[in-house]
Amino acid sequence: MRGLIALGVLVASAFLLLTTDPRLGLDLRGGTQIVLEAKGDSDAADRSLEVLRRRVDALGVAEPVIARSGENRIVVELPGVQDPAEAVKVLGQTAQLTVQRNGQTVMTGEGISDAQSTRNPQGAGFVVNIQFQGDGAKTWQKVTGEAACEPSGTPGRQIAFVLDGKPISSPEVSLDTPCGAGQAGGATTVTGRFSQPEAKELALVIRSGALPVPVEVIEQRTVGATLGAEAIEASAKAAIIGIALTSLFLMFAYRLAGFLAVVALVGYAGVAYAGLLAVGATLTLPGLAGFVLAIGMAVDANVLIFERAREEYARKPNLRRASENGFRGALSAIADSNVTTLLAAGLLFWLATGPVRGFGVTLTIGVLASMFSALVLSRVLVVWALGTRFVGRHPQLSGLHTLGWVRQRLSVVLYRRPSLWLISAGAVVLVAFAGLFARGLNLGVEFTGGRMLDFAAGGTVDAGRVRTALGDAGFADVVVSSSGNEVSLRTGPIDEAQSARIGQVVSSAVDGGARQSSNELIGPSLSSELRRNAVIGLAIAVAAQLGYLAIRFDWRLGVATVAALLSDVLVLVGIFAWLGKTADGVFLAALLTVIGYSVNDSVVVFDRLRELRGSRLKASYPDVVSDAVVQTVPRTVNTGIGVLFVLAALLVLGDGSLADFATALLIGLVAGTVSTVVTAAPVAIWLESRWPRRAVSKKRPAAARA
């Protein structure tokens, strides 16, 4: 059955890979850049920006860039948009929706909470279903009750929906509506013989809300990829080298079982990528780097299974039975770590917006594909291969015949004085966090805003030459996009001298020179609302993980996991401040990845702790915690090495933001591994000493006492 399921998933994935083209982001493919001007003050432009962001999300464009430019201009960059004219039409509508009866406005769009297009169940065409909110539901019931008292066919029985001053539908109130009572339920349907695109567009602009002021399209152009071919080629090489090194390490550590795990990981890569294609996710360079990292982290489940199988074989030398018990024994740790990650990913998707929401989608698909790879595909291959007679006669080929060098030689008691571990961990966190006060965190243009510089050249612009020249001049963080003989630069806050220097570099890098055509301030593309939603979503995700761990393990272990997570975040942010690295949107993705890795590492150790404590109730709790940490060292080391190969390749071959991404993840990898030992475990011991769990005593029955 598992084999048939695995075959079916692989065939479906192969079909998607062969028939579906990926949606590439602005950095890899280019797209459409639209400059809009709001007819109002700066505050109206700010409010218009948030409405436009909701409309872009509703259009299905992932990873867009939306930022203020100057006093009342808004720059919208849409990666891979196929129909720029349609995007301009939707973005530019003010969407001032009113509900009118007898020519009088009885309700505005403020009373509407949602709108969805659907096929007309009673005839041809499509309709728009509208949901009311607040006083809108009561107003609608009152208005329809009054209209129902008018004779059929008269204007008084009609209720008109008017968008931007133009009637779009004027339906009569249905005959089954009671006079005076009206339509209850807070919903209605707008009919108008709409086509499917018309109904979808109408629902979109109603749902996203009304622009507070009209906006005018000032400029529309197609731009090239913001990253050069060299950077894309370097990331591809890093992916190949990192995955190859990880595969060789697995085969070295686990021999035949490692080779089968590599085959399963190839299947994982195909299934995960097919999943991204199926949901229409937009692939950006940081996203691809995160995808490559996910392949490395997917090693963890296989390592957990193989270490369990080694333990089973040491108890009873039977490879097939040991491998089957290894899968069963590791299931709890794999399930707990993946469920906590899925909780975070799901909440980030529902509660956050923009790149944080995109990260939630990628993370969810990666986790589900990883579970399929480890629990279905890898199990089919390993159990079948290790059950053959040839491997049974030569168990040394399997790689599961020994506990391994680390497990055989490592015997140490770690937590006789857990307070020393906590003091050491606190000192490291304070030193790292002090970087925020000593040097400050260098926020990227997504958080701070900056400048948009446009140049016009005498001929076609080679964006690669411009990027290289700017990097050599010390402006590696500048985002470059070109369109014909024009080039646009987006940079952080700079003074006039730096602006002039950038102009000189661009002019020298373009044949025939270049003339600056505009120099405008731009606002942050990660707006205050988006940042607030991301923080709220992350906080709720962490709280959900804490609740799950409290139910599955114990509230003390949940608190210990969150303590380690917070220390990892503080260490990563602090070290980035000391290094003077830029904290931009790529750093945000790395930070979220580190949080997931930290929780995963702690859950694996605490799963072993739960198992050991169940069989050693009378043993000292610090000693049981110490044994749990020591017994999971092989898994920690082997998983860490697998991820390290991928990150090292990205760091050596990558450049600019890709190298910073790899740096952040390397720091997070080390911090997440160490924090489990020096923070999570000691905190769990301290909490147990302060609030010990009550021992469950088994009372003898009355007859026995007598």
Stockholm file with secondary structure:
# STOCKHOLM 1.0

chainA/1-706         MRGLIALGVLVASAFLLLTTDPRLGLDLRGGTQIVLEAKGDSDAADRSLEVLRRRVDALGVAEPVIARSGENRIVVELPGVQDPAEAVKVLGQTAQLTVQRNGQTVMTGEGISDAQSTRNPQGAGFVVNIQFQGDGAKTWQKVTGEAACEPSGTPGRQIAFVLDGKPISSPEVSLDTPCGAGQAGGATTVTGRFSQPEAKELALVIRSGALPVPVEVIEQRTVGATLGAEAIEASAKAAIIGIALTSLFLMFAYRLAGFLAVVALVGYAGVAYAGLLAVGATLTLPGLAGFVLAIGMAVDANVLIFERAREEYARKPNLRRASENGFRGALSAIADSNVTTLLAAGLLFWLATGPVRGFGVTLTIGVLASMFSALVLSRVLVVWALGTRFVGRHPQLSGLHTLGWVRQRLSVVLYRRPSLWLISAGAVVLVAFAGLFARGLNLGVEFTGGRMLDFAAGGTVDAGRVRTALGDAGFADVVVSSSGNEVSLRTGPIDEAQSARIGQVVSSAVDGGARQSSNELIGPSLSSELRRNAVIGLAIAVAAQLGYLAIRFDWRLGVATVAALLSDVLVLVGIFAWLGKTADGVFLAALLTVIGYSVNDSVVVFDRLRELRGSRLKASYPDVVSDAVVQTVPRTVNTGIGVLFVLAALLVLGDGSLADFATALLIGLVAGTVSTVVTAAPVAIWLESRWPRRAVSKKRPAAARA
#=GR chainA/1-706 SS CHHHHHHHHHHHHHHHHHHCCCEECTTTTCEEEEEEEESSCHHHHHHHHHHHHHHHHHHTCCSCEEEEETTTEEEEEEETCSCHHHHHHHHHCCCCEEEEETTEEEEEGGGEEEEEEEECTTSSSEEEEEEECTTHHHHHHHHHHHHTTSCTTSGGGBCEEEETTEEEECCBCCTTSCTTTCCCSSEEEEEEEECHHHHHHHHHHHHHCCCSSCEEEEEEEEECCSSCHHHHHHHHHHHHHHHHHHHHHHHHHHHHHHHHHHHHHHHHHHHHHHHHHHTTCEECHHHHHHHHHHHHHTHHHHHHHHHHHHHHHHHSCCHHHHHHHHHHHHHHHHHHHHHHHHHHHHHHHHHCCHHHHHHHHHHHHHHHHHHHIIIIIHHHHHHHHHTSHHHHHCGGGTSCSSCCHHHHHCCCCCCSSHHHHHHHHHHHHHHHHHHHHHTCCEECHHHHCEEEEEEEESSCCCHHHHHHHHHHTTCTTCEEEEETTEEEEEESSCCHHHHHHHHHHHHHHSTTCEEEEEEEEECCSSCHHHHHHHHHHHHHHHHHHHHHHHHHTCHHHHHHHHHHHHHHHHHHHHHHHHHTCEECHHHHHHHHHHHHHHHHHHHHHHHHHHHHHHHCTTSCHHHHHHHHHHHTHHHHHHHHHHHHHHHHHHHHHCCTHHHHHHHHHHHHHHHHHHHIIIIIHHHHHHHHHHSCCCCCCCCCCHHHHC
#=GC SS_cons         CHHHHHHHHHHHHHHHHHHCCCEECTTTTCEEEEEEEESSCHHHHHHHHHHHHHHHHHHTCCSCEEEEETTTEEEEEEETCSCHHHHHHHHHCCCCEEEEETTEEEEEGGGEEEEEEEECTTSSSEEEEEEECTTHHHHHHHHHHHHTTSCTTSGGGBCEEEETTEEEECCBCCTTSCTTTCCCSSEEEEEEEECHHHHHHHHHHHHHCCCSSCEEEEEEEEECCSSCHHHHHHHHHHHHHHHHHHHHHHHHHHHHHHHHHHHHHHHHHHHHHHHHHHTTCEECHHHHHHHHHHHHHTHHHHHHHHHHHHHHHHHSCCHHHHHHHHHHHHHHHHHHHHHHHHHHHHHHHHHCCHHHHHHHHHHHHHHHHHHHIIIIIHHHHHHHHHTSHHHHHCGGGTSCSSCCHHHHHCCCCCCSSHHHHHHHHHHHHHHHHHHHHHTCCEECHHHHCEEEEEEEESSCCCHHHHHHHHHHTTCTTCEEEEETTEEEEEESSCCHHHHHHHHHHHHHHSTTCEEEEEEEEECCSSCHHHHHHHHHHHHHHHHHHHHHHHHHTCHHHHHHHHHHHHHHHHHHHHHHHHHTCEECHHHHHHHHHHHHHHHHHHHHHHHHHHHHHHHCTTSCHHHHHHHHHHHTHHHHHHHHHHHHHHHHHHHHHCCTHHHHHHHHHHHHHHHHHHHIIIIIHHHHHHHHHHSCCCCCCCCCCHHHHC
//
